[in-house]
Every structure is written in structure tokens, then in C-alpha cells.
Amino acid sequence: MRGFISIWYAPGTRTGALAALMGRHGVPRRLQLDNGTPFVLGSSRLGEIVRSCLCQGTTPVFIPQGEPWRNGVVERFNDTFNQRFFRSERFRSREHVAERALAFERFHNANHRYRATGRRTPDELTAAAKRRAAIPRAELPAGWPEQGRVEFIRFIRSDQQLRILRRQITMPEHLTYRYVTATLDLAIPSQQGNLLVCDHEGELVQRASIVTPSRSR
């Protein structure tokens, strides 16, 4: 997605804010998220933002739990947003906040440079990128899609347990102290093993079953 702006501060619901972002910047193929709400509700089920991403054809990717530095640029942006905008202005109303936040977003994306992006601004970084048009929020299908993928990057500790959505799945011993990527494929029925676990080289090492929202009704 082109540029940065905090979903929390955008007007309306979080899903409405995400839809507005995609409308302005295009739909990403993949969207990296942390493991908090509203992305995973109560650590046990996927939230509405994940559903919205899947309906737009975006693959949500969850970073390992307890590793916020993997979203370092986002965390740095949140600090910049907080210090240079939210705490430096006075606002008359929620609408005024939304108006000024959009102006800050445009200024930030045109001028702010990050070490992680080679000192390029967000606009420079994405200038040549081809944007995918978003489906208007009102036209998104109700319920969960029957296709789409959700990825979870996890570190396997000494107990050999892969923890996803309050499930614990025992991993092979050779994966201890290694990262794996577990992909929940909505197109695969849970009884056929819809959770595909791959090692750091992308090799499939195990399949498991998780009941998905679209198949739990």
C-alpha cells in the first residue's frame, strides 16, 4: 500500500478507515499486521479487518507474537504521527481531526524519509508501483469469502508448539528454535488440512486443520 497513515485515527470504523486507505492508495497484495485487536479478536478468531482484506484479494500476514520490531517502520510512523501531529495541534471536532490527518498524511508521504526505505519518501518508494483498484466498501460481499489465504509467521520454542488462534499444534523436533510460516487456506476444507506449515525455506513440513469463519456457519 502506498504511504503510511494510522487506521486508528481515521474517521469511521476501522474497516471503514481501511477501505478509505485502499481507495486512496490502492489494494496491496499482502498486508503485514501485528497480533492485536481488531485483527485477531481475543486471540481466538479473525477480526473484521482480516475479512475485509480477504474480500479485497489481500493476504494478511501476521508477524511473530512479541516481535514488534518487525513492523519497525509502522511503529516509527505512529510515533511521528503522535508527536508531530496529534499532540501538536488542537482540534475542534472529529471532522477537523480527519481533515487535518489527511493533510498530514499527504505531507508525510511526500517529505518524510526512512532509513529502512533507503531514505526515500513513501511517494518515491511507490511511484512506479501499479495500483489495484479497491472494491467499494458497499459492494463487498457479506460474510467470509470461500477463497483467500492468511499467513502466520511463528517461532517454535522448546515445547515444539505452533500457537495460532488459541490452537496448539505440535511441530517436528527439527523445527525447534526456528521460524515457520503457517498458511490458512480458506479454499481447502478444514477436514482436508487447510493449515499448511512451511519451514524457513518454504518446504511444506506439516498440515493441520482449523475451522475457518466461512465454514463454521
C-alpha positions in Angstrom: 0.0 0.0 0.0 1.3 3.4 -0.9 2.4 5.5 2.0 1.5 5.4 5.7 -1.4 6.5 7.8 -2.7 5.2 11.1 -6.0 3.3 10.8 -6.8 4.1 14.4 -7.1 7.8 13.8 -9.0 7.7 10.5 -12.7 8.5 10.6 -15.4 5.9 11.0 -14.9 2.3 11.9 -11.5 0.6 11.4 -12.9 -1.3 8.4 -14.1 2.0 7.0 -10.7 3.5 7.5 -9.1 0.6 5.8 -11.5 0.9 2.9 -10.7 4.6 2.6 -6.9 3.9 2.6 -7.3 1.3 -0.1 -9.4 3.7 -2.1 -6.7 6.4 -1.9 -3.6 4.2 -2.3 -4.7 1.0 -4.0 -5.1 -2.5 -2.7 -1.9 -4.3 -1.6 -1.3 -8.0 -2.5 -0.1 -8.6 1.1 -0.7 -6.6 4.3 1.6 -7.2 7.4 -0.2 -7.0 10.7 0.5 -7.5 14.4 -1.5 -9.9 16.6 -3.7 -7.4 18.5 -7.3 -6.5 18.1 -9.1 -5.8 15.9 -7.0 -8.1 13.7 -7.4 -11.2 15.9 -10.3 -11.0 18.4 -9.4 -12.3 21.8 -6.6 -14.3 20.2 -9.1 -16.9 19.1 -10.7 -15.7 15.9 -10.0 -13.4 12.9 -11.4 -9.9 13.0 -13.3 -7.8 10.5 -10.2 -6.2 9.1 -8.9 -9.6 8.1 -12.3 -10.3 6.4 -12.1 -7.0 4.6 -8.6 -7.7 3.3 -9.6 -11.2 2.1 -12.6 -9.8 0.2 -10.3 -7.3 -1.5 -7.9 -10.1 -2.5 -5.2 -9.1 0.0 -3.3 -11.7 2.0 -3.0 -10.7 5.7 0.4 -11.6 7.1 0.8 -11.8 10.9 4.2 -11.2 12.4 5.5 -13.4 15.2 4.0 -12.6 18.6 6.1 -10.4 20.8 8.3 -9.1 17.9 7.0 -5.5 17.3 10.4 -4.6 15.6 9.2 -6.4 12.5 6.8 -3.5 12.0 9.5 -1.0 12.7 8.6 1.5 10.0 5.0 1.4 11.1 5.9 1.9 14.8 8.2 4.8 13.8 5.4 6.4 11.8 3.0 6.0 14.7 5.5 7.9 16.9 5.9 10.6 14.2 2.1 10.9 13.9 1.7 11.2 17.6 4.4 13.7 18.3 4.3 15.9 15.2 0.6 15.9 14.6 -1.7 14.6 17.2 0.0 16.2 20.2 1.0 19.4 18.3 -2.4 20.6 17.2 -5.8 21.5 18.7 -8.9 20.1 17.1 -12.4 21.4 17.1 -14.2 18.2 16.2 -13.7 14.7 14.9 -14.2 16.0 11.4 -11.5 18.5 11.9 -9.1 15.7 13.1 -10.0 13.8 9.9 -9.3 16.8 7.7 -6.0 17.6 9.3 -4.9 13.9 9.4 -5.4 13.6 5.7 -3.3 16.8 5.1 -0.6 15.3 7.4 -0.7 12.0 5.5 0.0 13.8 2.2 2.8 15.9 3.7 4.4 12.9 5.4 4.3 10.7 2.3 5.8 13.5 0.2 8.6 14.5 2.6 9.4 12.0 5.3 12.3 9.7 4.8 13.1 6.4 6.5 16.4 4.6 6.8 14.6 1.3 6.1 13.4 2.6 2.7 16.8 3.8 1.6 16.0 7.4 2.6 13.3 7.6 0.1 9.9 9.1 0.8 6.8 6.9 0.7 5.8 8.6 -2.5 9.2 8.0 -4.1 9.2 4.4 -3.0 5.8 3.6 -4.6 5.9 6.0 -7.6 6.4 3.2 -10.1 4.0 0.7 -8.4 0.9 -0.3 -10.3 -2.2 0.3 -8.1 -5.0 -2.2 -7.8 -8.4 -0.5 -7.5 -10.4 -1.2 -4.4 -13.9 -2.7 -4.4 -16.1 0.0 -2.8 -17.0 -0.9 0.7 -20.7 -1.0 0.0 -20.1 -3.7 -2.7 -18.0 -6.1 -0.6 -19.8 -9.4 -0.1 -21.4 -10.2 3.2 -19.7 -12.9 5.3 -16.4 -14.6 4.8 -15.1 -15.4 1.3 -14.6 -19.0 0.3 -11.1 -18.3 -1.0 -8.1 -16.4 0.3 -5.1 -17.0 2.5 -4.0 -15.8 5.9 -0.3 -16.2 6.9 1.1 -16.5 10.4 4.8 -16.3 11.0 5.7 -18.1 14.2 8.8 -19.0 16.2 8.8 -22.6 17.5 10.2 -22.8 21.1 11.4 -25.7 23.1 7.9 -27.1 23.7 7.6 -27.6 19.9 4.2 -25.9 19.8 2.8 -23.8 17.0 0.3 -21.4 18.5 -2.4 -20.0 16.3 -5.9 -18.7 17.2 -5.7 -20.4 20.6 -4.7 -23.7 18.9 -1.6 -25.6 19.8 -0.1 -27.8 17.1 3.0 -30.0 17.8 5.8 -29.4 15.3 8.6 -31.8 14.3 11.6 -31.7 16.6 13.9 -30.3 13.9 11.8 -27.1 13.8 12.6 -26.2 17.4 14.0 -22.7 17.7 13.1 -21.9 14.1 10.6 -19.8 12.3 7.7 -21.3 10.3 5.0 -19.8 8.2 1.6 -21.3 8.7 -0.9 -20.5 5.9 -4.6 -20.8 6.5 -6.2 -21.5 3.0 -9.9 -20.8 3.0 -10.4 -22.7 -0.2 -9.4 -26.0 1.4 -12.0 -27.7 3.7 -10.7 -28.0 7.2 -11.0 -31.8 7.2 -8.5 -31.9 4.3 -5.9 -30.0 6.3 -6.3 -26.3 5.5 -3.4 -25.1 7.6 -0.1 -25.5 5.6 3.0 -25.2 7.7 6.3 -24.5 5.8 9.8 -24.1 7.1 12.1 -21.1 6.5 13.0 -22.4 3.1 9.4 -22.7 2.0 9.2 -26.5 2.3 5.8 -28.0 3.4 6.5 -29.8 6.7 3.0 -30.4 8.2 -0.7 -29.9 7.6 -3.3 -29.3 10.2 -7.0 -28.4 10.4 -8.6 -25.2 11.6 -12.3 -24.4 11.3 -12.5 -21.2 9.3 -15.2 -18.5 9.7 -16.6 -19.2 6.2 -17.1 -22.8 7.0 -18.2 -22.6 10.7 -21.7 -21.3 9.9 
